[in-house]
């Protein structure tokens, strides 16, 4: 069973974003990421409404599901996740993260994702404060802090999001919850250091791993090395 809840939170896990891979060989790229040491696979779904870009939907996920036995960590950057929870689950998504800022009621989306058989995450845009997710922490499995504006890969890391990461980690620890704290946007072997030091343990990386000059495995390994930076005293 592919279950995000079975993954540890005390070491850095790497979730390569296939948005930076070769879409002409997507299944092979996903398989290559798994062989290179990825812990989960990150799938960025964009609808052209919630964010100004379009990526792919359930048919593509279904077509590549057999390429990997890793958790498909699916980030729904869409206006109406409530409508699409079941289609994405049926396509093979194991985990669905939706945005707190989307148009649908948060409680209803959480319930729909659970009923579809997936684990649940909530993502926050850079302008959304940490405290906005606190009321939902007891009902979810992951918090994703965007360290860029969502919608496009290859953007620069926003260091001003680190206090948000730290605040969410403190609250997770205060409540004794097993929640993956994920960060996404401009993360490479340098920016992963403050990201991990502030408590994020699940790292989404696209260009920095798929286009790493020493190869995909080395790019992933250098992110894994940031485990030593995880701060247990937040």
PASEBA-1860 file (N, C-alpha, C; in nm, 3 decimals):
! residues 234
1> XXXXXXXX> 0.084/-0.121/0.000/0.000/0.000/0.000/0.087/0.125/0.000 ~ 0.058/0.216/-0.089/0.132/0.342/-0.095/0.062/0.443/-0.004 ~ 0.121/0.471/0.111/0.055/0.554/0.212/0.153/0.657/0.266 ~ 0.125/0.783/0.239/0.210/0.892/0.287/0.227/0.888/0.437 ~ 0.127/0.838/0.509/0.132/0.837/0.655/0.238/0.743/0.709 ~ 0.287/0.653/0.625/0.390/0.559/0.667/0.532/0.616/0.652 ~ 0.544/0.732/0.591/0.675/0.792/0.571/0.721/0.866/0.696 ~ 0.852/0.865/0.723/0.904/0.934/0.842/0.899/1.085/0.827
9> XXXXXXXX> 0.904/1.154/0.940/0.910/1.300/0.938/1.041/1.350/0.999 ~ 1.128/1.258/1.039/1.252/1.297/1.106/1.374/1.293/1.014 ~ 1.352/1.282/0.886/1.462/1.295/0.789/1.408/1.363/0.664 ~ 1.499/1.419/0.586/1.458/1.487/0.463/1.420/1.384/0.358 ~ 1.299/1.401/0.305/1.249/1.319/0.196/1.244/1.406/0.070 ~ 1.270/1.346/-0.044/1.274/1.422/-0.168/1.161/1.379/-0.260 ~ 1.087/1.479/-0.307/0.974/1.457/-0.398/1.002/1.529/-0.529 ~ 1.067/1.462/-0.624/1.098/1.529/-0.751/0.971/1.571/-0.826
17> XXXXXXXX> 0.970/1.695/-0.870/0.856/1.747/-0.945/0.873/1.715/-1.092 ~ 0.782/1.635/-1.145/0.793/1.595/-1.286/0.768/1.711/-1.381 ~ 0.725/1.825/-1.327/0.706/1.943/-1.412/0.837/1.980/-1.481 ~ 0.951/1.943/-1.419/1.082/1.976/-1.476/1.141/1.862/-1.558 ~ 1.064/1.755/-1.574/1.116/1.639/-1.647/1.083/1.650/-1.795 ~ 1.123/1.550/-1.870/1.094/1.543/-2.013/0.956/1.483/-2.032 ~ 0.858/1.566/-2.066/0.721/1.518/-2.081/0.705/1.421/-2.197 ~ 0.801/1.423/-2.288/0.794/1.330/-2.399/0.827/1.188/-2.359
25> XXXXXXXX> 0.883/1.173/-2.239/0.917/1.040/-2.186/0.881/1.036/-2.038 ~ 0.760/1.082/-2.006/0.722/1.104/-1.867/0.728/0.977/-1.782 ~ 0.677/0.868/-1.833/0.681/0.744/-1.755/0.825/0.703/-1.725 ~ 0.911/0.714/-1.824/1.051/0.679/-1.804/1.118/0.773/-1.705 ~ 1.084/0.900/-1.709/1.141/0.998/-1.617/1.099/0.969/-1.473 ~ 0.975/0.930/-1.454/0.928/0.894/-1.320/1.001/0.769/-1.270 ~ 1.016/0.672/-1.356/1.091/0.553/-1.318/1.235/0.586/-1.286 ~ 1.294/0.675/-1.363/1.433/0.716/-1.339/1.448/0.787/-1.204
33> XXXXXXXX> 1.350/0.869/-1.169/1.354/0.938/-1.040/1.350/0.839/-0.925 ~ 1.265/0.737/-0.937/1.258/0.635/-0.834/1.388/0.560/-0.819 ~ 1.450/0.524/-0.930/1.577/0.452/-0.926/1.689/0.538/-0.871 ~ 1.675/0.670/-0.883/1.778/0.763/-0.836/1.765/0.797/-0.689 ~ 1.663/0.742/-0.622/1.651/0.763/-0.478/1.539/0.852/-0.432 ~ 1.447/0.888/-0.520/1.331/0.968/-0.478/1.249/0.893/-0.375 ~ 1.188/0.967/-0.284/1.103/0.906/-0.181/0.957/0.903/-0.222 ~ 0.914/1.008/-0.293/0.780/1.016/-0.349/0.793/1.088/-0.483
41> XXXXXXXX> 0.686/1.091/-0.559/0.684/1.160/-0.688/0.584/1.274/-0.681 ~ 0.627/1.394/-0.718/0.542/1.512/-0.708/0.481/1.546/-0.844 ~ 0.349/1.556/-0.846/0.274/1.583/-0.968/0.201/1.716/-0.953 ~ 0.238/1.813/-1.032/0.178/1.947/-1.025/0.063/1.959/-1.124 ~ -0.058/1.972/-1.073/-0.178/1.983/-1.156/-0.224/2.128/-1.155 ~ -0.232/2.189/-1.272/-0.269/2.330/-1.284/-0.380/2.346/-1.386 ~ -0.478/2.432/-1.353/-0.600/2.441/-1.435/-0.610/2.566/-1.521 ~ -0.513/2.655/-1.513/-0.520/2.778/-1.591/-0.612/2.883/-1.532
49> XXXXXXXX> -0.675/2.851/-1.420/-0.765/2.946/-1.351/-0.709/2.985/-1.215 ~ -0.685/2.885/-1.131/-0.628/2.914/-0.999/-0.487/2.968/-1.013 ~ -0.415/2.915/-1.111/-0.282/2.965/-1.146/-0.278/2.987/-1.297 ~ -0.189/3.076/-1.345/-0.188/3.109/-1.488/-0.107/3.010/-1.571 ~ -0.135/2.883/-1.555/-0.065/2.782/-1.633/-0.152/2.657/-1.636 ~ -0.129/2.570/-1.732/-0.202/2.445/-1.744/-0.098/2.333/-1.755 ~ -0.119/2.224/-1.681/-0.023/2.114/-1.689/-0.089/1.987/-1.742 ~ -0.149/1.907/-1.654/-0.210/1.781/-1.696/-0.317/1.742/-1.595
57> XXXXXXXX> -0.394/1.640/-1.630/-0.502/1.595/-1.544/-0.500/1.446/-1.521 ~ -0.613/1.388/-1.476/-0.619/1.246/-1.443/-0.573/1.151/-1.552 ~ -0.604/1.173/-1.681/-0.559/1.075/-1.781/-0.408/1.057/-1.786 ~ -0.334/1.165/-1.768/-0.188/1.155/-1.770/-0.139/1.077/-1.648 ~ -0.196/1.107/-1.531/-0.156/1.033/-1.411/-0.186/0.884/-1.427 ~ -0.302/0.853/-1.482/-0.336/0.713/-1.505/-0.236/0.645/-1.598 ~ -0.190/0.718/-1.697/-0.101/0.660/-1.798/0.038/0.631/-1.743 ~ 0.078/0.701/-1.635/0.213/0.681/-1.580/0.213/0.609/-1.446
65> XXXXXXXX> 0.096/0.571/-1.397/0.088/0.510/-1.265/0.175/0.385/-1.253 ~ 0.179/0.306/-1.358/0.255/0.180/-1.354/0.405/0.201/-1.357 ~ 0.450/0.325/-1.378/0.593/0.352/-1.388/0.663/0.354/-1.253 ~ 0.587/0.359/-1.144/0.649/0.370/-1.012/0.557/0.315/-0.904 ~ 0.618/0.257/-0.801/0.540/0.214/-0.685/0.552/0.312/-0.570 ~ 0.607/0.431/-0.598/0.616/0.536/-0.496/0.484/0.611/-0.483 ~ 0.467/0.676/-0.369/0.349/0.761/-0.348/0.346/0.870/-0.454 ~ 0.232/0.886/-0.518/0.210/0.999/-0.608/0.154/1.115/-0.525
73> XXXXXXXX> 0.242/1.212/-0.499/0.216/1.331/-0.419/0.161/1.437/-0.514 ~ 0.028/1.449/-0.519/-0.038/1.526/-0.623/-0.085/1.661/-0.571 ~ -0.031/1.768/-0.628/-0.057/1.905/-0.583/-0.160/1.969/-0.677 ~ -0.281/1.988/-0.626/-0.390/2.042/-0.706/-0.392/2.194/-0.697 ~ -0.330/2.258/-0.793/-0.337/2.404/-0.802/-0.456/2.438/-0.892 ~ -0.575/2.409/-0.838/-0.698/2.424/-0.916/-0.804/2.493/-0.833 ~ -0.897/2.557/-0.900/-1.001/2.634/-0.833/-1.102/2.546/-0.760 ~ -1.133/2.428/-0.817/-1.240/2.344/-0.761/-1.194/2.199/-0.737
81> XXXXXXXX> -1.111/2.179/-0.636/-1.065/2.043/-0.606/-1.177/1.949/-0.564 ~ -1.284/2.003/-0.510/-1.396/1.920/-0.466/-1.451/1.835/-0.581 ~ -1.453/1.893/-0.698/-1.507/1.827/-0.817/-1.416/1.716/-0.869 ~ -1.287/1.726/-0.836/-1.189/1.638/-0.900/-1.122/1.537/-0.806 ~ -1.161/1.533/-0.680/-1.097/1.440/-0.587/-1.111/1.296/-0.635 ~ -1.230/1.255/-0.671/-1.253/1.117/-0.715/-1.181/1.085/-0.845 ~ -1.190/1.169/-0.950/-1.116/1.138/-1.072/-0.965/1.122/-1.053 ~ -0.906/1.206/-0.969/-0.762/1.193/-0.946/-0.730/1.068/-0.866
89> XXXXXXXX> -0.813/1.036/-0.769/-0.791/0.913/-0.691/-0.803/0.790/-0.781 ~ -0.904/0.788/-0.866/-0.922/0.674/-0.957/-0.807/0.662/-1.057 ~ -0.746/0.774/-1.090/-0.636/0.773/-1.185/-0.507/0.718/-1.125 ~ -0.501/0.715/-0.991/-0.382/0.660/-0.926/-0.310/0.752/-0.831 ~ -0.365/0.871/-0.807/-0.305/0.960/-0.708/-0.325/0.899/-0.569 ~ -0.219/0.896/-0.490/-0.227/0.843/-0.354/-0.255/0.953/-0.252 ~ -0.205/1.071/-0.282/-0.217/1.185/-0.192/-0.259/1.307/-0.273 ~ -0.353/1.384/-0.219/-0.399/1.506/-0.285/-0.381/1.625/-0.192
97> XXXXXXXX> -0.307/1.723/-0.237/-0.292/1.850/-0.167/-0.370/1.956/-0.243 ~ -0.456/2.028/-0.173/-0.530/2.138/-0.236/-0.494/2.268/-0.167 ~ -0.530/2.379/-0.229/-0.496/2.509/-0.172/-0.605/2.562/-0.080 ~ -0.560/2.613/0.034/-0.653/2.676/0.128/-0.725/2.792/0.060 ~ -0.661/2.852/-0.039/-0.717/2.971/-0.106/-0.812/2.936/-0.220 ~ -0.839/2.809/-0.244/-0.926/2.771/-0.355/-1.071/2.813/-0.329 ~ -1.159/2.792/-0.426/-1.297/2.839/-0.416/-1.388/2.747/-0.335 ~ -1.345/2.624/-0.309/-1.432/2.527/-0.241/-1.414/2.529/-0.089
105> XXXXXXXX> -1.518/2.492/-0.014/-1.509/2.490/0.132/-1.406/2.387/0.180 ~ -1.317/2.431/0.267/-1.205/2.347/0.311/-1.252/2.215/0.371 ~ -1.348/2.220/0.461/-1.394/2.097/0.527/-1.451/1.998/0.426 ~ -1.522/2.047/0.328/-1.581/1.958/0.228/-1.475/1.894/0.139 ~ -1.371/1.970/0.107/-1.265/1.914/0.024/-1.190/1.805/0.101 ~ -1.160/1.832/0.227/-1.092/1.732/0.310/-1.172/1.602/0.312 ~ -1.301/1.614/0.336/-1.387/1.495/0.344/-1.394/1.423/0.210 ~ -1.403/1.497/0.101/-1.411/1.435/-0.031/-1.284/1.358/-0.063
113> XXXXXXXX> -1.170/1.413/-0.028/-1.043/1.345/-0.053/-1.032/1.219/0.031 ~ -1.072/1.228/0.158/-1.071/1.109/0.245/-1.163/1.001/0.188 ~ -1.281/1.041/0.147/-1.377/0.944/0.095/-1.327/0.881/-0.035 ~ -1.244/0.953/-0.107/-1.188/0.899/-0.231/-1.073/0.802/-0.205 ~ -1.028/0.795/-0.080/-0.924/0.700/-0.042/-0.783/0.754/-0.043 ~ -0.768/0.886/-0.048/-0.636/0.947/-0.049/-0.604/1.015/0.083 ~ -0.475/1.033/0.111/-0.435/1.119/0.220/-0.451/1.264/0.175 ~ -0.452/1.356/0.273/-0.492/1.495/0.246/-0.383/1.593/0.286
121> XXXXXXXX> -0.358/1.689/0.199/-0.268/1.798/0.231/-0.332/1.932/0.200 ~ -0.286/2.035/0.269/-0.329/2.173/0.241/-0.205/2.255/0.208 ~ -0.215/2.332/0.101/-0.105/2.419/0.060/-0.140/2.565/0.085 ~ -0.035/2.642/0.113/-0.050/2.785/0.138/0.034/2.864/0.038 ~ -0.028/2.962/-0.025/0.046/3.056/-0.109/0.135/3.144/-0.020 ~ 0.235/3.210/-0.079/0.325/3.293/0.002/0.256/3.399/0.087 ~ 0.147/3.458/0.040/0.081/3.564/0.115/-0.008/3.514/0.228 ~ -0.034/3.385/0.234/-0.123/3.328/0.335/-0.044/3.298/0.462
129> XXXXXXXX> -0.087/3.348/0.578/-0.010/3.327/0.701/-0.016/3.184/0.753 ~ 0.081/3.148/0.831/0.089/3.014/0.889/-0.037/2.979/0.966 ~ -0.088/3.075/1.041/-0.201/3.049/1.131/-0.327/3.007/1.057 ~ -0.335/3.035/0.927/-0.454/3.000/0.851/-0.475/2.850/0.843 ~ -0.367/2.771/0.852/-0.381/2.626/0.842/-0.399/2.560/0.978 ~ -0.376/2.632/1.086/-0.381/2.571/1.220/-0.514/2.503/1.252 ~ -0.629/2.562/1.215/-0.756/2.495/1.249/-0.774/2.359/1.182 ~ -0.694/2.330/1.081/-0.713/2.207/1.004/-0.608/2.101/1.030
137> XXXXXXXX> -0.509/2.131/1.112/-0.397/2.039/1.129/-0.438/1.902/1.180 ~ -0.539/1.895/1.264/-0.581/1.767/1.320/-0.651/1.679/1.216 ~ -0.680/1.734/1.099/-0.758/1.660/1.000/-0.681/1.628/0.873 ~ -0.554/1.665/0.868/-0.478/1.646/0.745/-0.347/1.572/0.773 ~ -0.278/1.536/0.665/-0.155/1.457/0.674/-0.031/1.533/0.627 ~ -0.051/1.648/0.566/0.060/1.723/0.507/0.024/1.870/0.498 ~ 0.123/1.955/0.520/0.111/2.098/0.491/0.219/2.133/0.390 ~ 0.180/2.198/0.283/0.275/2.241/0.180/0.286/2.393/0.182
145> XXXXXXXX> 0.406/2.441/0.211/0.435/2.584/0.208/0.501/2.617/0.074 ~ 0.438/2.703/-0.003/0.494/2.744/-0.131/0.604/2.848/-0.107 ~ 0.723/2.818/-0.157/0.835/2.912/-0.144/0.860/2.985/-0.276 ~ 0.759/2.980/-0.364/0.748/3.064/-0.483/0.598/3.087/-0.504 ~ 0.564/3.177/-0.593/0.424/3.190/-0.631/0.388/3.069/-0.718 ~ 0.282/2.997/-0.686/0.251/2.875/-0.762/0.214/2.904/-0.907 ~ 0.252/2.808/-0.993/0.211/2.820/-1.132/0.318/2.787/-1.234 ~ 0.444/2.814/-1.199/0.552/2.789/-1.295/0.674/2.734/-1.222
153> XXXXXXXX> 0.746/2.646/-1.288/0.871/2.597/-1.233/0.984/2.694/-1.261 ~ 1.099/2.671/-1.195/1.218/2.749/-1.222/1.223/2.886/-1.158 ~ 1.133/2.915/-1.062/1.133/3.046/-0.996/1.236/3.051/-0.882 ~ 1.267/3.173/-0.838/1.363/3.191/-0.729/1.300/3.167/-0.593 ~ 1.374/3.104/-0.506/1.335/3.072/-0.369/1.304/3.198/-0.289 ~ 1.193/3.195/-0.215/1.152/3.308/-0.132/1.189/3.280/0.013 ~ 1.302/3.336/0.055/1.352/3.310/0.191/1.259/3.365/0.297 ~ 1.175/3.462/0.262/1.085/3.520/0.361/0.973/3.424/0.403
161> XXXXXXXX> 0.967/3.306/0.342/0.869/3.206/0.383/0.920/3.116/0.495 ~ 1.045/3.132/0.534/1.102/3.044/0.637/1.038/3.062/0.774 ~ 1.005/3.185/0.817/0.935/3.197/0.945/0.799/3.125/0.944 ~ 0.734/3.121/0.830/0.608/3.048/0.819/0.630/2.899/0.838 ~ 0.732/2.846/0.772/0.766/2.705/0.788/0.791/2.673/0.935 ~ 0.872/2.757/1.000/0.906/2.733/1.141/0.782/2.740/1.231 ~ 0.693/2.834/1.204/0.572/2.848/1.287/0.482/2.726/1.273 ~ 0.468/2.675/1.152/0.384/2.556/1.131/0.447/2.435/1.198
169> XXXXXXXX> 0.580/2.422/1.188/0.648/2.309/1.251/0.631/2.313/1.402 ~ 0.642/2.431/1.461/0.623/2.442/1.606/0.484/2.396/1.647 ~ 0.384/2.435/1.570/0.247/2.399/1.603/0.224/2.248/1.586 ~ 0.281/2.191/1.482/0.271/2.046/1.462/0.331/1.973/1.581 ~ 0.447/2.017/1.624/0.514/1.952/1.737/0.438/1.976/1.867 ~ 0.385/2.096/1.884/0.311/2.126/2.007/0.194/2.031/2.024 ~ 0.131/1.994/1.913/0.015/1.905/1.918/0.054/1.757/1.909 ~ 0.180/1.728/1.884/0.224/1.590/1.873/0.169/1.517/1.752
177> XXXXXXXX> 0.159/1.587/1.640/0.101/1.529/1.519/0.207/1.473/1.425 ~ 0.171/1.370/1.353/0.257/1.313/1.250/0.211/1.371/1.116 ~ 0.271/1.482/1.078/0.235/1.553/0.956/0.361/1.583/0.877 ~ 0.357/1.553/0.748/0.467/1.593/0.662/0.460/1.744/0.639 ~ 0.573/1.812/0.661/0.580/1.955/0.632/0.664/1.970/0.506 ~ 0.596/2.007/0.399/0.655/2.010/0.266/0.681/2.153/0.222 ~ 0.788/2.173/0.146/0.819/2.303/0.088/0.844/2.285/-0.060 ~ 0.801/2.382/-0.139/0.807/2.369/-0.284/0.835/2.504/-0.347
185> XXXXXXXX> 0.946/2.510/-0.424/0.973/2.630/-0.501/1.115/2.679/-0.487 ~ 1.195/2.663/-0.592/1.331/2.716/-0.592/1.424/2.646/-0.495 ~ 1.398/2.522/-0.462/1.481/2.452/-0.363/1.589/2.370/-0.433 ~ 1.712/2.395/-0.391/1.827/2.322/-0.442/1.918/2.288/-0.324 ~ 2.039/2.245/-0.350/2.126/2.200/-0.242/2.166/2.313/-0.147 ~ 2.151/2.439/-0.190/2.180/2.553/-0.102/2.056/2.595/-0.024 ~ 1.946/2.616/-0.094/1.826/2.665/-0.026/1.758/2.559/0.059 ~ 1.792/2.431/0.037/1.737/2.326/0.123/1.788/2.339/0.266
193> XXXXXXXX> 1.904/2.401/0.285/1.961/2.411/0.420/1.873/2.495/0.512 ~ 1.838/2.620/0.477/1.745/2.694/0.564/1.606/2.631/0.569 ~ 1.565/2.568/0.459/1.433/2.505/0.456/1.424/2.393/0.558 ~ 1.523/2.306/0.560/1.526/2.197/0.658/1.550/2.249/0.799 ~ 1.636/2.350/0.812/1.666/2.405/0.943/1.543/2.466/1.009 ~ 1.448/2.509/0.927/1.324/2.565/0.981/1.213/2.462/0.994 ~ 1.243/2.335/0.964/1.150/2.228/0.997/1.084/2.154/0.884 ~ 1.103/2.197/0.758/1.042/2.124/0.647/1.122/1.997/0.621
201> XXXXXXXX> 1.054/1.884/0.612/1.125/1.758/0.589/1.094/1.695/0.453 ~ 0.989/1.740/0.385/0.955/1.686/0.253/0.983/1.796/0.151 ~ 1.080/1.771/0.066/1.132/1.873/-0.024/1.092/1.844/-0.167 ~ 1.020/1.938/-0.228/0.987/1.928/-0.369/1.098/1.997/-0.448 ~ 1.149/1.926/-0.547/1.257/1.983/-0.628/1.236/1.941/-0.773 ~ 1.246/2.037/-0.862/1.229/2.009/-1.004/1.358/2.022/-1.080 ~ 1.387/2.144/-1.125/1.507/2.170/-1.203/1.633/2.127/-1.130 ~ 1.638/2.147/-0.999/1.761/2.119/-0.923/1.795/1.971/-0.917
209> XXXXXXXX> 1.700/1.884/-0.949/1.733/1.741/-0.954/1.732/1.689/-1.098 ~ 1.628/1.720/-1.174/1.621/1.668/-1.311/1.729/1.728/-1.402 ~ 1.774/1.849/-1.370/1.878/1.913/-1.452/2.009/1.928/-1.377 ~ 2.029/1.850/-1.271/2.153/1.861/-1.193/2.272/1.823/-1.282 ~ 2.378/1.905/-1.280/2.492/1.877/-1.368/2.561/1.743/-1.342 ~ 2.549/1.693/-1.219/2.610/1.563/-1.186/2.512/1.448/-1.197 ~ 2.391/1.477/-1.242/2.292/1.372/-1.260/2.183/1.373/-1.155 ~ 2.075/1.308/-1.187/1.956/1.305/-1.101/1.985/1.246/-0.965
217> XXXXXXXX> 2.056/1.134/-0.959/2.084/1.069/-0.832/2.165/1.160/-0.740 ~ 2.262/1.231/-0.796/2.343/1.321/-0.715/2.259/1.439/-0.665 ~ 2.172/1.490/-0.750/2.086/1.600/-0.708/1.997/1.560/-0.591 ~ 1.941/1.441/-0.597/1.857/1.391/-0.488/1.941/1.366/-0.362 ~ 2.059/1.308/-0.379/2.145/1.277/-0.265/2.184/1.404/-0.190 ~ 2.210/1.510/-0.262/2.250/1.635/-0.196/2.136/1.697/-0.116 ~ 2.014/1.675/-0.160/1.900/1.721/-0.081/1.881/1.633/0.042 ~ 1.895/1.501/0.024/1.884/1.410/0.138/1.985/1.444/0.247
225> XXXXXXXX> 2.100/1.494/0.207/2.206/1.526/0.304/2.164/1.634/0.402 ~ 2.061/1.710/0.368/2.015/1.816/0.458/1.943/1.763/0.580 ~ 1.926/1.630/0.589/1.864/1.571/0.709/1.933/1.620/0.834 ~ 2.065/1.638/0.827/2.142/1.683/0.944/2.100/1.822/0.991 ~ 2.032/1.897/0.902/1.993/2.032/0.937/1.854/2.038/1.004 ~ 1.779/1.928/1.000/1.645/1.932/1.060/1.654/1.972/1.206 ~ 1.582/2.073/1.245/1.588/2.129/1.379/1.481/2.065/1.466 ~ 1.523/1.985/1.563/1.428/1.919/1.653/1.390/2.008/1.771
233> XX> 1.442/2.129/1.774/1.418/2.217/1.889/1.327/2.333/1.856 ~ 1.261/2.329/1.739/1.171/2.440/1.702/1.054/2.450/1.798
END
